[in-house]
């Protein structure tokens, strides 16, 4: 694959990632509003509980999905179809066995679970059936999910994204019909499961159509292959668990140190940061299979360029959004929560967590994905475990010392700063041959210069807040954000993009919009 084609593939995957994320967010809000008004209290609570358990997949995945993505990317380069067939068959057989065992265990213990969560009398049979169907769907997500991982390994993430967009849109239509015609809770659950599993099922057709030489069969199952894969997959598994631990333990620490009521102060400040994190990690998702393919092909020069360009574009895309969120944090939290007044502690916590996510985007997001795919999984696991332990210990110490939820947020930020800039940044600098300062000049300085006009505009507009938006906080945020966004785009064009990138974008836009060909 040429460097130009390689870059276009990453751009296409990244753009489709952002499109999928935006549409899924809007569809999720619309679906939530419809179901919230349709379900009674017990149904909505049970629905929310079930889908909160969907994340249980990270416990039973064992990292084989990420391992499949890596091996597809590597073996496709070498066209080792027989080896790939054995690996995929082994993973699919393992997941198929899991898909049989898990629903049986849940069904056998369903009386206990239904009784434990306090289902009202007369509805036990209905909710027990829903519970069995739900976990049958969760179980199917393991073998079916491999098909999407294969497409990711083929660097065809855009196909996965378009499938998700189609089924998410279909879900909104079907849920709307179900609400209109008053269909049952079980029917709505089946709609949600079908549209969740649909993209993975369809991905299998597209995945194997482009590699017809690969044969999948239970007879190709090999315990030896499974053990070989697990040497990598378990490190990927620990990485996912570590990430989950660092993002989920803060509430536990707050409950133990300050009481469960204090979580409200923390969660209100954390939500903006979480949305920022989810929206700014779309580029990095496209880098993993690309790094595996380059590593397998022995293209060290292009791999270094992938780290540099990935870090630079992560900074270019995240920095303006970080500035916008930081400047408008109070207004954004107020819009999100509906509270008339904002506690100082919530604002401070929100700023700390927002900076935590921003710093991790710069230091962790590209480095961890690339190094995981290039043979450094053991060192990454050691660093991840150390950072997670430091996060938990510091959070506990600081919440007792400060008696504030901001102490917990600070306990998350400090280890990320230390490990990010002390370890991951130096690691990237060494691998790219730039040095720590040289890497900063190459990747972060252009992004910060590009975002400077937007920062100036946002601060100048603070004084015009009473006159913009007619007194509406939402309109003010949208108006000032739009103006700052235009300034950020101009800054990225002038200071963030290289001349070759500007020429390429100008040419692409020029074919579709001739007048834009004259942009300079």
N, C-alpha and C positions, 0 to 999 in steps of 0.2 A: 504494500500500500504506500503510495507516494505521500510526501509530507503535506501536500496541498489537500489530497483526499482525506488524509488522516485528520487534519484540522477541520475540514468541512463536516466530517462524521461527528466529532465532538461538539461542534456548534449546533448541528441538527439535533443531536440527543439532548443537549442542554436547553435549547429553545423549547423543544417538546416537553421537557421536564417542567419548565415554568408554566407552560400552557396547561398541562395536566394538573399541576398543583392548584392553579387558579380556578379551573373549572370544578375540580373536586371540592375545593373550599366553598364555592358558591352553592354547588349541589348539596353539600353537607348541611349548610345553613338552611336551605329551602326544605330539605327532607326533615330536618330537626323540627322546624316550625310546624310542618304538617302532622308529624307523629305526636308532637307535644299536645296539639289540640285534639287529636283523634283518640289516643289511648286514655284509659282511666289510670288512676294512681298506681295500682298494682302492676298493670301491664307496662307502663312507662318505666317503672323502677326495675322490673325484671329485664326489660329490653336493654336498659343502660348497663345493668350488671352483666348480661351476656356478652355485650360487645366490648366491655372493659376487659373481659377474660380472653378476648381474641388475641391479645398480646402474649398469651400463654405459649404461642408458637416459638417464641425466642427460647423457651426452656427446652422444648422437644426438637428443635431444629438441629441442634448439635453442630451447627456451622457447615453442614453438608451443602446447603444451597449456595453459600458463598464459594465453597470449594469447587462446586460444579461450574460456577461462572469462571473461576480461574483456570480450571483444566480445559474447558471449552476454548477459551481464548488462546491458551498455550498450544494445545494439540491441533487446533485448526491451522495455526501457522505452519506446523510440521506435517499437516495432513495425515496424522496418525489415527485413522478412522477406527481401526480395530480396537486400539487401546481406549479410545473415547467411548466406544460402544460398551466395553466391559465396565468402565467406570460409571457411566450413566445407568446401566442396567443394575449394577450393584446398589447404587443410591436409591433407585426407584423401588427395588425389591425391599430394601430396608424400610423406606417410607410407607410402602404398601402394607407391610406387616404392622407398622405403627398405626396406620389408618384403620386396621381391623381391631387391634387390641384396645386402643384408647376409647372408642365408643362403647365397647363391651364393659369396660371398667366403669365408665360414667353411668351407663344404663343400670348396671348391677347395684350401684350405690345411689341411684337417683332418689329413692325414698328418703335417704338421709339428707341429701342436699336440699330437696324441696322442703323438708321439715325444718331444716336449719335456718333457711332464709325467711321463714314465716309466711308462706303462701296461705292466703285465706281459705277456709273450708269451702269445698265445692269446686275449686279450680285446680286441685292437685293433678288430676289426670291430664288436663290441657297443658299445664306448664311442664309436667314431666315429659310429655311428648315433645314439646318445644325444646326442652333441654337436650333430649336425645338427638333430635334433628340438628340442633346447633353444633354439638360436638362431633356429629358425623361430618358436618361441613368443615369444621376445624381440622378434622383428621384428613379429609380429602385435600386440604390446602397444602399438605406436605408433599405428596407425590406430584400434584398438579403444579405446585409452585416451581418445580424444577424446570418446567418448560419456559417460564419467563426468565429464569436464570440462564438458560441456554441462549436465549436471544440477547441477553445482556453480554454474555461471553462473546457472542458474535458481533458485538458493538452495534446492535440493532435495537437499542433502548427506545428509539422513537416508535418502533412497532408496538412495543409493550405500552407505551404512553397513549398511543391512539386507541388501542384496545380498551385501556382503562377509561379513557374519555367517552368512548361509545357506551360502555356498560354503566358508567356512572350516570350518564344522561338518560339511558334506558331505565335506570332505577328510579329517577325522579318521576318519569312518566308513569311507571307501573305503581309506585307508591301513591301518586296522585289519584290514579284510577281506583286503587284499593281503598283509599280514604273516601273517595266520592261514593263508591258503591258499598261501603261498610263491610269490606272483607275481613276475615278473621285474623286474629293475632298470628296464628300459625302460618297462614297464607302470606302475610307480610314478612314473616321471618324467612320463609322459603324464597320470596322475591329478593330479599337482601342477601341471602346466601348465594343464590344463583348469579346475581350480578357481581358478587365479590369473587366467586370462583371462575366466572365466565372468561375474564381476560387470560387467566392461566391456562384454561382448557384450550382456548383458541390459539394461544401462543405455541402450543405443541404443533399445530398444523404448519405455522410459518417457520418454526425452528427446524423441523426435520425436512421440510421441502427444500431448504437450501443446503442440506448435507445428507443427501440420499444414500451416501456410502456407509453411514452409521447404522448399525443394526442393534435394535433393542430387544432383549429376550430374557425371561427369568433364568434360562439355561446359562446365560453369561454371568450370572451372579458369582462373585468371588469374594470370599472373606478376606483374602490377602489384599485385594484392591481396596476394600473398605478400610482395612487397617492402615494402608498406605495413605489414603485420603484423610483419615482421621488425624494424622500427624499435623496436617495443616488446619483441618476444619475445627479442631478443638481450640486452637489459638484464636481463630475467627469467632468461635462460640464464646470464649472467655471475653473477647473484646466487646461483643454485643451485651453480655451480662454486665460487664464493668460499666458500660455506658448507661445501662438501665439503672444500676445501683447508684451511680452518681446523680442521676436525674430524679430518682424516686425516694432517696433516703432523707432528704431535707425535711419533708413533712413529718417523718418519724422522729427525727431529732427535735424538731420544734414541739411536737406533741409531748415528748418526754421532758423537755426543759422548760417550756412555757405554757403548756396546756393546748388542747386541741383547738380552742378558739383563736389562738394566735395564727393558725394556718391561714385564716382569711386575709390577714395583713400581708403574709408572704405570697399567697397565690395571686392576689390582685396585682402585685408588682411583677410577679414572674411570668404572667401570661403574655405580655408584650414581647419579652425576651424569647419565649418559646416560639411564638409566631415568627419572629425575626430569624431564629435558628432554622426553622423548617423551610422558610422561603429562600434562605441564602446558601443552602447546601445542595442545590440542584446541579450545579456544575460538577461538583466533586463526585457525584454518583456516576457520571459518565467517564471518570478517569480510571476507575479500577480495572475494567477489562482492557482498556487501552494500555495501561501499564503492564498487565500480564502479557499481552501480545508483543509489546516492544521488548520485554525482558526475554521472552522465549525466542525472539528473533535476533537477540544479541545486539540490538541497536541502542548502544549506550548514549550516543549523542542525542538522539531524538527523545530518549527517556529523560535526560537532563533538561531538555527543552520543555518536556511535558511538566516537570516539576516547576520550572520557572514560569511558564505561561499559565499553568493552573493556579499558582499562588498569586500571580499578578492579576489575573482576571477575577479570582475570588475576592481580592482586595478592592478591585475596581467596582464590582457589583455590590459588595456588602458595605463599603465605607459610606456612600451617600445615604443608604437606608439606615445605617446605624446613627448617623448624624441627625437625620429626620426624626427617628424614634427617640433619641436622647433629648433633643430640643423640645419635642412635643409630648414627652412622656406623660406629664400630668394630664394633658387633655386626652391622650389616648386611653389612659387608665380610666378616666372619668367616663368616656364614651363606652368603654367595655363593660364597666361595672354599673353605670347608672347612678353612682354615688354623687351627691351634690358637693361633698368636700372630701379631700384626699389627705390621709394621715401622712405626716412627714416621714414616718418610718417606712411606709409603703413606697413612697417616692425614692427614698435612699436605697431600699432593697431592689427596686426595679432598675435603678441606674447601675448598681453593682452587677446584677445578673445580666443586664444587657451588655455591659462591657465584658463580662465573663464569656458570653457567647461570641462576641465580636473577636476577642483575642483568640479563642479556640479556632475560629474560622481561619485566621491568619496563620496560626502555627500548627494546628493539629489536623485540620480537615483534609488538606492535600497530602501532607507528609505521611499520615497513617494509612491512607488508602493506597498510595503508591508503594510504600515500603512493605505493606502487608502482601502485595502482589509480586514482590521482587525478592522473596526469600528471607525476610527479616522478621518473620512472625514471632519468633521466640523472644527477641529483644523487645518488640512492641508489647508483648504480653507482660513482661517484667515491668516495663515502664507504666503500663496501664494499671496493673495491680498496685504498684507503689503510689501512683497518683490517686487512685480510688481510696486507699487506706488513709493517705494524708488528708484527703477531702473529708472523710468521715470523722477522723480524730480532731482536725481543726474546727470543724463545724460544732462538734460537741463541746470542745473547750471554749470556743468563742460565744456560743449561745449562753453558757453558764456565766461567763465573765461579763459579757455586755448586757445580758438579760434582754436581748433584742433579736428579732428575726433577721435584722441586717447582719448580725454576727454569723448566722448560718450561711447567708449569701457570701460573706467575706471568706468563710471557710471553703467555699467552692472556688472562689476566684483565685486565691493565693497559690494553691497547688498548680492550677492551670497556667498561671503566669510563670511559675518556676520551671515546670516541666516543658512548657511550650517554648519559652525563650532560651532556657538553659540547655535543653536537650534536643527538642525537635528542630528548632531553628538552626542550631549549630550543625545538626545532622544534615539538614538540607543544604546548608552552606558548603559543607565538606563534599557532599556528593555532586554538587553542581560546579565545584571549583571556584566559587565566587568569594568566599569568606563571608562572615556575618554582616559586615557593613556593605560589602559589595552586593549581597543578596537583597539587603534593604533598599539600596539605590535602584536595583534592577526591578524589584517587584512592588514594594510598598510606597516608595517616594512618588512614583507616577500617580498612584491612586489617591494619595493624600493631596497632591497638587491639583488633581482633577476635581476633588471634592471641595476644595477651598472656596470657589465662587458660591457653591450652594450653601456652605456654612455662613458666609458673609450675608447672603440674601436672607437666610432664615433669622439671623439675629437682627437684621435691620427691620424685618417684618414684625418682630415682636412688638415694636412700638406702634404698629398699625393695627394690632389685634382688635381694638374696639371698633374699627371702621371696616374691617374685612369680614365677610360672611354674615353681615347683618346681625351680629351678636350670637350667631350659632357656632358652637365649638366645632361641630362636624364640618360645616362649610369652610370655616377658617383653616382647619387642618388640611382639608382637600385643596383649597386654593393655594395656600402657602406651600404645601407639599408639591403641587403641580409645578409651580414656578421654580421651586428649588430643584425639582426633578429635571426640568428643561436646562437649568444651569449646570446640573451634574452631567447631563448628556453632552452638553457643549464642552465641558471640561474633560470628559473622557475622550471625546473626539480629538481635542487639541493636544492634551497632555498625557492621556493614558494609552492611546493606541499608537502603534508603530506606523510609519508611513506605508509599509506593505499591507498592513491590516486595513488602513483607511482606503487604499487603492482597491483592495479586494471587496470591501463593503460597498464602496462607490460603484464598482463594476456590477455587483450583484443587484443593487438597488436600481442602477441605471438601466438594466435590461427590462425591469418591470415598470419603473417610473422614470422615463427619460429625463424629466426636468431635474431629478435628484442627481443625475450624472455630473452636474456642474457644481456640486457641493465642494467646497474647498476647506 
